[in-house]
């Protein structure tokens, strides 16, 4: 087996066409992953001198891994970027021309369905440029999940615990983000119950956004193993729908210009800026910034504008701010999980470890 340095050198030679900075990011990430895997093998009894060789062997041939990573980090063509932002343009048209319940809204939803079907037929899989459209459609259905948001949160924790017990290493940041989502909900409950009762009812509503966004995150994992961070577009689009429902940005503002401005802010930042940024970026850092920065600006600005214009009391600032924070934390969770899923795809670690577990239990 080749040494770590020679393996990485061979792999880097397969990343031709990517910018040098992107190649360096990929190599550094893979080196850290291989070193972590070798350390895990040592903890399971593999001799130190053989652990790295075994880790490299499980990782796969350098040419195959390099080709897969080159495809993941290659820029998407402008034509496909245009298809990806089309749902955002239709959303803005709906807001400015037809109103939220107008005929253009129905056309927009129909276009989302059409994009998903066309992408599936042309590429024999759900195409990256159709993720935004699919996310909007799924977001509409996942709104129903807000009614049982805490159950989705509990289910996510149970699934991660099961994976952890089976030897699949979950990034520590995943637990941190889930803990923050729960903590934000707890702050909301304290704010709401300070002057009122109904603790359990407030707890259900406070954790609903967390559970609602976790459902798209979980579905997006089906795309992330092949497409990595690009699958975050699915979560952003679903988050756009969830924000419309949970933040109620135009509630009480229908007869003011804010009824147009607030949804337009979300549409532009989440459905136009993010897809453009993410799909045209070649680096992991660029895609992460493209997913998180527009989302944070959109959610923060909406909370500030709504609470300022309507002169909300302090507890309602906490509620709207908490909802926005949970949605953003869910998107950040998607970033961590999808980056992890991308590395697992390269190594094939999940399948290998599950086979190891089954073999151990069978002996």
Phi, psi and omega in degrees: 000144179289158175287171181300315183296316181291324178295315180294324178295318178294321180293319180296328178294340179271359183261023179302142183101342176267152178297148180306321180295324178291317177302317180296319178299316181296315182295318179297320180293317180293323178299314178298322180293317179295320179295321176296318180295319178297320178296319178297321178295323178297321179294336179268006173108358179287132179303147184301318184291340180259349187295317181292321178298319179292321178298317179294320180298319180289333182294322178116171180297138183300322182294317181292315179297316180298319179296318180296316181290326177297321179293321182295320187266001179284143179295145175277143182294157181297327178298316179287329175297319178300320177294325181291327181268355180303316177301325177294320178295321178293323178296318179294320177297322178298317182293315188276331188254306192257346186084162189295334182248020184278179181296331181292332177297317179295320177296319179298317178294321177297322178295323177298315177299315182298317179299317179298318181292315180298317178299320179294321181288320184285320186251002178057027175194171176289112185291148180302320183289351177261000183298321180298314179296315180296323179296321177296314179298314181293325179299323179296319179285325183287348174303327177298332179291344178297334181293334179236036183308312180301329179292321176296321178297315178296319180298320179298317180295317181298314180299316180294323178296317179299316178300316181298319181291338179272004176093005178273117187283114178268133179305137181300330181295335177299315180293323179298314182294319177297319178297321178293323178298319178292319180297319178298318177298322178296320177298319178300316181298317179299317180295321183285325184271002180297321182241001183222171177262219176060051184303310186291325176295319177292325178296318179299314181289328182290327181266355182301313179299323179298313178293322181298318181282335179293331179296310174299324178300316180295317179294322179298337177298333177296330178269333189292329182297329179264324188250356176062226186295338180298334179294345177298340177298327177298316181291320179299316181294318177295323178296328176300314180294316181296322178295322178299323184275320188273326179275342182045059188296335182252010180296122180080002182238020186300326186262021176238168179292344180293335179298338176262320186295314186295309176297327180296322178301313179297316182298313183296312186284317185273328186253349177243302185296312183298309178303317178300313183295311185292314186288333180265359179271142179259342185260154176298317180299317180299319180291323177296313177299320181294331178278319191266321185294310178300323179296316181295319179295316182297309184294318180294315182295322181294316179298314181297314182295311183297312183291329179286313182296318184270358178053056180292149171289169188298324181293330179284329170304317181296318182294308180295320177296321179295319178299313178298320180296319180294320177297317180293318178298324176296321177292321176295323177298320177299319179302313182294312183293322184286326175295319177296316180298324178297318179291326178293326178296319180296322183267338185067032189288321185298309181299319181295316182291323177295322176296321178298318181297316181295323179293319180296318181289333182281343181272000000 
